[in-house]
Amino acid sequence: MSNILKISDALQFYFASDVNAHAVQDMISVNNNWKSAKRAAYTSGMTWEEIHTQNAARLAAMKVQVDYWELLYQAWEKTWGEALSLLDSQLQEVDASDYDNERSMECVWDDGVLYKKFQLREGVLSLSTYTGEKGSLALSFYFEDSSDRGYELSNQIKLSDGWMADPENDERVTKSGLLPIANQAEIDVSMLERLAKEAFKKLMMQVGKGNLLI
């Protein structure tokens, strides 16, 4: 599997500057409000040409949302997906919907994260891809034991300096700014794949689940 992720023109525009990002976010708000009783306010007093221009902007904003979902999904597959392939048997995926429609384009956009959860021994393993500070691609994970140990296992694993602790959320996250997206037509996620495999191997050895194909 190639480790190269293409950054669409729509996402390149979005991540290029704060001005661009705010413009897209404003138009996404228009799209969201269009579905509600507020929609009339967005065409009141507008000319046909203005509505035509606004429609094009609304479509462009939705393209950013779709491409963002796809970016995080493909990044997950090329990092955590490859890490999970190290096991000789598959983990059972469990419902990752902490909230309604959590897997949807809209929720992934609003939260800035795409995650999957798996049953692991007597607990749940959560593996995420997200965009962190300065528009960089990042990974996070935690293991929540159903016993009194809680997040202790994943919090105590010794990892390389590519990983940091996030005590506030009881998870481990990749170091900020490791893989910038801004001004990139494509990115190589090989480094994140290595970090995902490192974390997954050490967690599996800690939990003692299955045999690793390493």
N, C-alpha and C positions, 0 to 999 in steps of 0.2 A: 504493500500500500504506500502510495506517495505521501510524503510528509508536507507537501506544499499545499497551502490554502490560498485560493484566489480571493482577493478583496475586490468586490464589485465596485463599479463606478459610483453607485449610489452610496455605498459605505465610505468610499474614499472622500466623497464630498462631505458626508456627515462628520467624519473624524478630522477633516482638514483644519477646522477652526471652531471656536466657541460660537462665533456668529452663525456659521452654517448649522451647527448643532441646535442652537436655539430656534432657528427658522424652521427646521424640520420638526422639532418638538411642538412648536406653535401650530403647525399644520396638522400634526397628529391629534392635537387637542380639538381642532376643528372637526376632524374625522370622527372622533369619539362623541363630540357634542351633536354632530349631525344626526346621530341615531336617537337623540332625545328630543324633548319638546323645544330645546333651544335652537333647533336647526333653522328655523325661520329667520333668525337674526343674522345668519351668514349670507343671505341673498337679498335681504331687504335693502332697497335703494341701489342695488348694483346693476350695472349694464350687462347686456349679454356678453360683451367682450370680457368684462371683469369676471363674470362667472366662468367663462371659458378658461381664462388664465388660472382662476382658483382651482378648477377641476384638475388641470394639469399638475398643479402644485400638490393637491391632495393625493393624486395617484403616485407622484414621486415620493411623497412621505411614506405611503404604504409600502412602496418598493424597499425603502430603507428598513422598515420593520421586518419584512419577509426575508431580506438578505441577512439581517442581524440574527434572526432565528436560525437560518441555514448555516451561518458562520459558526455559531456556538454548537450546533448539532454536529457539524463535520469535525470541529475541533475536539468534541467529546469522543467521537468515534476513533479519531487518530491518536488519542492520548489514553484516556481511561479504557476505551474499547480495546486497544492493543494490550493494555495492562491486564485486563480480565482474561485475555486469550492465553496468558501464562498458566492458568489453572487447567488441570486435566479434566475438570468437570465444571459446568456452568453454574454460576450463582443464580438463584431464583430472584427475578426482579419483582419488587412489590410496588404497590400504588404510591407514586411519588407526589400525589396531589395533596399537599398540605392545605391548599386553598382551592376553591372552585376554578376550573379551567387553567390549572397551573402549567400545563404543557402547551398552552395556546401561544400563538404569536404575540398576542397582546400582553399576556402575563410575563412571558420571557422578556419582552421589551421593557415593561414597567419595572421588573425586578432586576434586570440586567444579568440574569443567571439562568442556565439550563442545567438541570440535575436529574440523576436517576438514583433510585434506591434499591438495595438488594438485601435479602435475608442472609445473615451470616451468623452461624451458631445461634446464640440466644439474643441476638441484637440486630441492628439495622446499619448498613453501610451506605453512606450518601457520598456520591461522587459528582462534582460540579465543574462546569466551565463558565467563565464569566469575563467581563471586561472590568479591569480595575482602574486605578488612577492613571491619568494621562492617556486613556484609551488603549491600554495594553491588555493582551489576552492572558488569562490567568486560570489556575486550577485551585480547587479546594476540596477537602474531604473531612469526614468525621465518622467515627464508629460509635454508635450509642448502644451500650450493653443494657439489656433489660434488667440486669441485677443492680445492686447498689453501686456498682463500679461506674455507672454512667459513661462518661466520655474518657475515662482514665486511660484506657488502652491506646487510643489514637493520640491523646495528648502527650503521652510519655514516650512515644517512639522517637528514637534518635535518627534524625534525617540530615541530609547535606544542607549547606548554607543556601541552597536554592529554595528552601522551605522556611516559613516563619510560622510562629504560633499566633493564633487569634483568640486570646483568652475570653474576649467579650462574647464570642459566638461558639466557643468550645470546638473550634475546628483548626485545621492546618491549611495554610494558603501559600501559594508560590510568591516569591519575593516580588515586590512592586516594580513594575516597569521592565520586566524581563523580555517581553516580546511586544514591542510597540506596533500598533496598527496604523497610526496616522502617517500619511505620505508614503504608504506602501501599496504596491499593486498586487503583491503576494507575500506571504510569510511562510517560514519554515518552522513547523512545530516540533521538530526533532528533539529540541531541548526539553520541551514540556512533556513529550512522550517518555523521555528518560526519567524525568522527575516523577511522572505518574507510575512508571514501572518500579522505581525505587521505593516509593511509598507503599505501593500495593504489595510488593514482595515482603517488606518488613512487617506490614500489618498482618499478612497471612501467616508469617512465621510466629508472630505474637499471639494470634488467635488460634493458630493450629488447625486451619481449615484446608483439607485436600492436599494434593501434591502439586508443587509448582513445576512447570515444564522448563526448567532452567539448568 
